[in-house]
Amino acid sequence: MNRDNTARTWELVMVGDGLHRITANAQADMARLLDLNPAISHLTVEIDGTSVHVARDWPSDRMEEADRLIDRIASSGVSAIVVHPRQDHPPRRVTADK
C-alpha cells in the first residue's frame, strides 16, 4: 500500500543516473503528484548535472484488459468509442466491426 492509502493500477518507474539520491519520501511525493494530475505524462528530476526520468508504468496485463474493455464497450450497442491518449497521438476510434 502506498503512503496515501490509495490503490494504484500503475507503478512509479525511474530511469537514469542518481537514482540513489532520490529519497523514498520524494518518490512517494512524485507518485502522488502523478496521481493528482493525470495531464503530466512524466517528470525529469535533475540532480547535480544528471537527470532521472520518472513516469507511470502499467503492467502489460492491465493494458490488455483495457483493450478488451474498449472492444466490449464498442460491441455493446454504441456506435463507437473514441479513445483520446494523453500524448501527441491521434485519437483511436473503435467500432463493433473494428
C-alpha distance (Angstrom), angle and dihedral (degrees) to the residues before:
residue distance angle dihedral
M1 . . .
N2 3.75 . .
R3 3.76 125.9 .
D4 3.80 97.2 -94.8
N5 3.83 95.4 46.9
T6 3.80 95.8 -117.9
A7 3.77 121.3 131.9
R8 3.79 114.2 -123.4
T9 3.77 126.6 -158.8
W10 3.80 89.3 -157.9
E11 3.79 138.7 53.7
L12 3.78 129.9 -131.9
V13 3.79 110.3 -111.3
M14 3.80 122.7 -166.3
V15 3.80 125.4 -172.4
G16 3.78 129.0 -179.7
D17 3.78 145.6 54.5
G18 3.78 118.6 -46.9
L19 3.80 97.5 38.0
H20 3.79 89.7 138.3
R21 3.82 89.3 62.1
I22 3.82 94.7 60.3
T23 3.80 109.1 92.7
A24 3.79 124.9 -138.2
N25 3.82 88.7 -113.7
A26 3.80 91.4 53.3
Q27 3.82 89.8 48.8
A28 3.81 90.4 51.1
D29 3.81 90.6 48.4
M30 3.81 91.9 50.0
A31 3.81 90.9 49.9
R32 3.80 90.2 49.8
L33 3.81 90.5 48.3
L34 3.81 90.0 53.6
D35 3.82 88.8 48.0
L36 3.79 92.7 51.7
N37 3.78 97.1 45.3
P38 3.81 113.9 37.4
A39 3.82 89.6 177.2
I40 3.82 88.5 74.6
S41 3.80 106.5 91.3
H42 3.81 95.7 -173.9
L43 3.79 144.8 -26.6
T44 3.78 132.6 -127.3
V45 3.79 114.1 -149.8
E46 3.80 115.3 -161.4
I47 3.80 118.7 -151.6
D48 3.80 120.6 178.4
G49 3.80 96.5 -38.9
T50 3.80 96.4 -36.3
S51 3.76 129.3 92.2
V52 3.78 136.7 -145.0
H53 3.80 121.9 -155.2
V54 3.83 111.6 -140.9
A55 3.79 122.7 -169.0
R56 3.79 146.0 141.6
D57 3.78 118.7 -88.8
W58 3.79 123.8 -165.5
P59 3.79 122.1 -157.9
S60 3.81 110.8 -110.6
D61 3.80 92.4 -116.5
R62 3.82 88.8 61.6
M63 3.79 91.2 53.9
E64 3.80 90.8 48.5
E65 3.81 90.2 50.1
A66 3.81 89.9 49.5
D67 3.80 90.3 52.6
R68 3.82 90.6 49.9
L69 3.83 90.2 50.5
I70 3.81 91.6 50.8
D71 3.81 89.7 51.5
R72 3.81 91.7 47.1
I73 3.81 92.4 49.6
A74 3.80 90.5 47.9
S75 3.80 91.0 53.1
S76 3.82 94.9 44.9
G77 3.79 95.0 90.4
V78 3.80 99.7 -81.8
S79 3.80 117.4 125.3
A80 3.81 93.0 -125.2
I81 3.77 144.5 -31.6
V82 3.80 118.4 -133.0
V83 3.79 115.1 -154.5
H84 3.81 114.2 -155.9
P85 3.82 112.9 -159.3
R86 3.79 119.6 -150.8
Q87 3.77 94.3 -128.5
D88 3.79 129.2 70.6
H89 3.80 93.4 -76.4
P90 3.78 123.6 118.0
P91 3.80 118.7 -107.2
R92 3.80 116.8 -90.5
R93 3.81 116.7 -131.5
V94 3.80 114.8 -155.4
T95 3.80 124.2 -170.6
A96 3.79 130.3 179.7
D97 3.79 90.0 -99.3
K98 3.84 90.3 45.2
